[in-house]
Amino acid sequence: MKYPAMAAFLLHVTIAVAVLYGHDKSAEKRDCPCFQDRAEKQKILDGIRPGEFRSRRIAFIGNITLHDRELRKNIAFEEGDLFTIKVLYKSIEGLNRMKKIYPVSLKNVKITLSTESKSIDTVFCVKERSNDD
């Protein structure tokens, strides 16, 4: 494959969708890009100082009919912005105001920190509501 990193990311997306929609297997859950050990996440969050890291990538997993741009309108930061814990919580609140998805919490967010590039990748895992909800 020409882009192995993209292939790996797409595999994680496929697994994430399976986990979100009920095909939950513990091994798949650990491989899901949404899964992050609570202690690992807390260690990352504790290490973030305001103004030290920039957001490198923001991704959404689980949105089937919703466009990324609709979700991005409801979060408080963009790629390239300085990342803070406050902005992360504001983004979760913004997503929770949307009626088209189920509530999001910190456990639905995966954060990856790169100390070399001083950047953070953020993956928000969402589940769309059906029209009947």
Kinemage of the C-alpha trace (Angstrom):
@kinemage 1
@onewidth
@group {chain A} dominant
@subgroup {mainchain}
@vectorlist {calphas} color= white
{ca met a 1} P 0.000 0.000 0.000
{ca lys a 2} L 1.253 3.447 -0.883
{ca tyr a 3} L 0.225 5.085 2.414
{ca pro a 4} L 0.658 2.566 5.265
{ca ala a 5} L -0.172 5.111 7.984
{ca met a 6} L -3.488 5.886 6.265
{ca ala a 7} L -4.273 2.170 5.965
{ca ala a 8} L -3.639 1.691 9.684
{ca phe a 9} L -5.822 4.709 10.511
{ca leu a 10} L -8.670 3.378 8.318
{ca leu a 11} L -8.431 0.007 10.048
{ca his a 12} L -8.774 1.762 13.415
{ca val a 13} L -11.788 3.706 12.112
{ca thr a 14} L -13.448 0.479 10.972
{ca ile a 15} L -12.862 -1.117 14.367
{ca ala a 16} L -14.148 2.019 16.121
{ca val a 17} L -17.393 1.944 14.161
{ca ala a 18} L -17.847 -1.738 15.030
{ca val a 19} L -17.288 -0.997 18.715
{ca leu a 20} L -19.622 2.008 18.687
{ca tyr a 21} L -22.425 0.108 17.009
{ca gly a 22} L -22.468 -2.990 19.163
{ca his a 23} L -19.923 -5.444 17.769
{ca asp a 24} L -17.939 -5.019 20.956
{ca lys a 25} L -15.047 -7.382 21.517
{ca ser a 26} L -12.490 -6.543 24.185
{ca ala a 27} L -9.483 -6.999 21.857
{ca glu a 28} L -11.103 -4.748 19.266
{ca lys a 29} L -11.896 -2.194 21.946
{ca arg a 30} L -8.234 -1.982 22.972
{ca asp a 31} L -7.250 -1.494 19.301
{ca cys a 32} L -9.951 1.115 18.771
{ca pro a 33} L -8.610 4.650 18.290
{ca cys a 34} L -11.160 5.762 20.883
{ca phe a 35} L -9.787 3.529 23.613
{ca gln a 36} L -7.298 5.071 26.004
{ca asp a 37} L -6.379 3.851 29.440
{ca arg a 38} L -7.652 6.282 32.076
{ca ala a 39} L -4.265 6.518 33.821
{ca glu a 40} L -2.502 7.139 30.505
{ca lys a 41} L -4.954 9.891 29.598
{ca gln a 42} L -4.625 11.521 33.018
{ca lys a 43} L -0.826 11.469 32.756
{ca ile a 44} L -1.045 13.238 29.380
{ca leu a 45} L -3.518 15.823 30.671
{ca asp a 46} L -1.378 16.490 33.746
{ca gly a 47} L 1.636 17.113 31.505
{ca ile a 48} L -0.047 19.769 29.360
{ca arg a 49} L 0.873 23.305 30.293
{ca pro a 50} L -1.023 26.237 28.746
{ca gly a 51} L 0.697 27.561 25.646
{ca glu a 52} L 3.113 24.635 25.355
{ca phe a 53} L 1.398 22.386 22.779
{ca arg a 54} L -0.420 23.007 19.506
{ca ser a 55} L -3.232 20.924 18.112
{ca arg a 56} L -1.847 18.966 15.168
{ca arg a 57} L -4.815 16.848 14.167
{ca ile a 58} L -8.486 16.694 15.139
{ca ala a 59} L -10.506 13.681 14.033
{ca phe a 60} L -14.032 12.421 14.565
{ca ile a 61} L -14.986 8.762 14.560
{ca gly a 62} L -18.517 7.409 14.483
{ca asn a 63} L -20.097 10.137 12.391
{ca ile a 64} L -21.772 8.325 9.516
{ca thr a 65} L -24.168 10.937 8.126
{ca leu a 66} L -22.879 14.013 9.965
{ca his a 67} L -20.118 15.889 8.180
{ca asp a 68} L -16.898 16.687 10.027
{ca arg a 69} L -17.455 20.398 9.423
{ca glu a 70} L -20.743 20.261 11.368
{ca leu a 71} L -18.948 18.689 14.332
{ca arg a 72} L -15.975 21.066 14.027
{ca lys a 73} L -18.319 24.070 14.297
{ca asn a 74} L -19.138 22.898 17.817
{ca ile a 75} L -15.618 22.514 19.171
{ca ala a 76} L -13.535 25.350 20.606
{ca phe a 77} L -10.251 24.787 18.748
{ca glu a 78} L -8.795 24.023 15.324
{ca glu a 79} L -5.619 22.444 14.010
{ca gly a 80} L -2.727 24.784 14.771
{ca asp a 81} L -4.339 26.389 17.834
{ca leu a 82} L -2.696 26.278 21.238
{ca phe a 83} L -4.175 23.377 23.186
{ca thr a 84} L -5.424 23.724 26.751
{ca ile a 85} L -7.499 21.515 29.011
{ca lys a 86} L -10.074 24.315 29.235
{ca val a 87} L -10.497 24.313 25.447
{ca leu a 88} L -10.908 20.529 25.474
{ca tyr a 89} L -13.725 20.710 28.042
{ca lys a 90} L -15.382 23.589 26.137
{ca ser a 91} L -15.279 21.412 23.038
{ca ile a 92} L -16.943 18.511 24.836
{ca glu a 93} L -19.645 20.918 26.065
{ca gly a 94} L -20.105 22.214 22.515
{ca leu a 95} L -20.550 18.710 21.130
{ca asn a 96} L -23.025 17.932 23.908
{ca arg a 97} L -25.233 20.804 22.758
{ca met a 98} L -25.756 18.982 19.465
{ca lys a 99} L -29.036 17.093 19.304
{ca lys a 100} L -27.801 14.787 16.527
{ca ile a 101} L -25.292 12.867 18.667
{ca tyr a 102} L -25.335 11.159 22.034
{ca pro a 103} L -23.516 12.952 24.873
{ca val a 104} L -19.726 12.939 24.745
{ca ser a 105} L -17.475 12.741 27.804
{ca leu a 106} L -13.729 12.752 28.344
{ca lys a 107} L -13.742 8.958 28.042
{ca asn a 108} L -14.876 9.427 24.407
{ca val a 109} L -11.760 11.441 23.586
{ca lys a 110} L -8.331 10.031 22.797
{ca ile a 111} L -5.376 12.368 23.181
{ca thr a 112} L -1.936 11.644 21.753
{ca leu a 113} L 0.960 13.862 22.755
{ca ser a 114} L 4.190 14.394 20.818
{ca thr a 115} L 6.832 16.024 22.990
{ca glu a 116} L 9.275 16.301 20.057
{ca ser a 117} L 6.953 18.385 17.891
{ca lys a 118} L 5.080 19.896 20.871
{ca ser a 119} L 1.790 18.828 19.297
{ca ile a 120} L -1.381 16.990 20.248
{ca asp a 121} L -3.688 14.783 18.198
{ca thr a 122} L -7.283 14.600 19.404
{ca val a 123} L -9.850 11.984 18.383
{ca phe a 124} L -13.481 12.552 19.393
{ca cys a 125} L -15.607 9.409 19.301
{ca val a 126} L -19.253 10.197 18.673
{ca lys a 127} L -22.388 8.167 18.114
{ca glu a 128} L -25.156 9.622 16.002
{ca arg a 129} L -28.729 9.499 17.189
{ca ser a 130} L -31.257 7.836 14.943
{ca asn a 131} L -34.156 9.877 13.640
{ca asp a 132} L -36.400 8.050 16.132
{ca asp a 133} L -34.466 9.355 19.188
